[in-house]
Amino acid sequence: MHISITGLKPKGLVGYIRFWFLAIPSFRQAQTAPGNLHAEVRKIQGFQCTLTAWESRELMLNFLRSGPHLKAMKTFHKIATGPTYGYESDTIPTWEEAFELLMEKGKYY
């Protein structure tokens, strides 16, 4: 299974508003996307984090490149900053494990 972890910090008040305007539909899309096995959000140390698990990386990429998530990605650099990290695993990490991986191995944008 493919695990995807993100931790984003909105840029300023306008970025914060736009972030949530895009994040809510994107998360709803993830929850119902083909191949999604798990989807959670949590605020950790000022980061708005998502933890998702997918049947495969290919199905995750199909989600990533469509609908509300694609719209959010096109605006991302204007509204937020932060790391993302994805990897293959047989288990879904705890939030503590996920955030540690994100901070250690995540790629910042």
Secondary structure as a PSIPRED ss2 file (coil, helix, strand):
# PSIPRED VFORMAT (PSIPRED V4.0)

   1 M C   1.000  0.000  0.000
   2 H E   0.000  0.000  1.000
   3 I E   0.000  0.000  1.000
   4 S E   0.000  0.000  1.000
   5 I E   0.000  0.000  1.000
   6 T E   0.000  0.000  1.000
   7 G E   0.000  0.000  1.000
   8 L E   0.000  0.000  1.000
   9 K E   0.000  0.000  1.000
  10 P E   0.000  0.000  1.000
  11 K C   1.000  0.000  0.000
  12 G H   0.000  1.000  0.000
  13 L H   0.000  1.000  0.000
  14 V H   0.000  1.000  0.000
  15 G H   0.000  1.000  0.000
  16 Y H   0.000  1.000  0.000
  17 I H   0.000  1.000  0.000
  18 R H   0.000  1.000  0.000
  19 F H   0.000  1.000  0.000
  20 W H   0.000  1.000  0.000
  21 F H   0.000  1.000  0.000
  22 L H   0.000  1.000  0.000
  23 A H   0.000  1.000  0.000
  24 I H   0.000  1.000  0.000
  25 P H   0.000  1.000  0.000
  26 S H   0.000  1.000  0.000
  27 F H   0.000  1.000  0.000
  28 R H   0.000  1.000  0.000
  29 Q H   0.000  1.000  0.000
  30 A H   0.000  1.000  0.000
  31 Q H   0.000  1.000  0.000
  32 T H   0.000  1.000  0.000
  33 A C   1.000  0.000  0.000
  34 P C   1.000  0.000  0.000
  35 G C   1.000  0.000  0.000
  36 N E   0.000  0.000  1.000
  37 L E   0.000  0.000  1.000
  38 H E   0.000  0.000  1.000
  39 A E   0.000  0.000  1.000
  40 E E   0.000  0.000  1.000
  41 V E   0.000  0.000  1.000
  42 R E   0.000  0.000  1.000
  43 K E   0.000  0.000  1.000
  44 I E   0.000  0.000  1.000
  45 Q C   1.000  0.000  0.000
  46 G C   1.000  0.000  0.000
  47 F E   0.000  0.000  1.000
  48 Q E   0.000  0.000  1.000
  49 C E   0.000  0.000  1.000
  50 T E   0.000  0.000  1.000
  51 L E   0.000  0.000  1.000
  52 T E   0.000  0.000  1.000
  53 A E   0.000  0.000  1.000
  54 W E   0.000  0.000  1.000
  55 E C   1.000  0.000  0.000
  56 S C   1.000  0.000  0.000
  57 R H   0.000  1.000  0.000
  58 E H   0.000  1.000  0.000
  59 L H   0.000  1.000  0.000
  60 M H   0.000  1.000  0.000
  61 L H   0.000  1.000  0.000
  62 N H   0.000  1.000  0.000
  63 F H   0.000  1.000  0.000
  64 L H   0.000  1.000  0.000
  65 R C   1.000  0.000  0.000
  66 S C   1.000  0.000  0.000
  67 G H   0.000  1.000  0.000
  68 P H   0.000  1.000  0.000
  69 H H   0.000  1.000  0.000
  70 L H   0.000  1.000  0.000
  71 K H   0.000  1.000  0.000
  72 A H   0.000  1.000  0.000
  73 M H   0.000  1.000  0.000
  74 K H   0.000  1.000  0.000
  75 T H   0.000  1.000  0.000
  76 F H   0.000  1.000  0.000
  77 H H   0.000  1.000  0.000
  78 K H   0.000  1.000  0.000
  79 I H   0.000  1.000  0.000
  80 A E   0.000  0.000  1.000
  81 T E   0.000  0.000  1.000
  82 G C   1.000  0.000  0.000
  83 P E   0.000  0.000  1.000
  84 T E   0.000  0.000  1.000
  85 Y E   0.000  0.000  1.000
  86 G E   0.000  0.000  1.000
  87 Y E   0.000  0.000  1.000
  88 E E   0.000  0.000  1.000
  89 S C   1.000  0.000  0.000
  90 D C   1.000  0.000  0.000
  91 T C   1.000  0.000  0.000
  92 I C   1.000  0.000  0.000
  93 P C   1.000  0.000  0.000
  94 T C   1.000  0.000  0.000
  95 W H   0.000  1.000  0.000
  96 E H   0.000  1.000  0.000
  97 E H   0.000  1.000  0.000
  98 A H   0.000  1.000  0.000
  99 F H   0.000  1.000  0.000
 100 E H   0.000  1.000  0.000
 101 L H   0.000  1.000  0.000
 102 L H   0.000  1.000  0.000
 103 M H   0.000  1.000  0.000
 104 E H   0.000  1.000  0.000
 105 K H   0.000  1.000  0.000
 106 G C   1.000  0.000  0.000
 107 K E   0.000  0.000  1.000
 108 Y E   0.000  0.000  1.000
 109 Y C   1.000  0.000  0.000
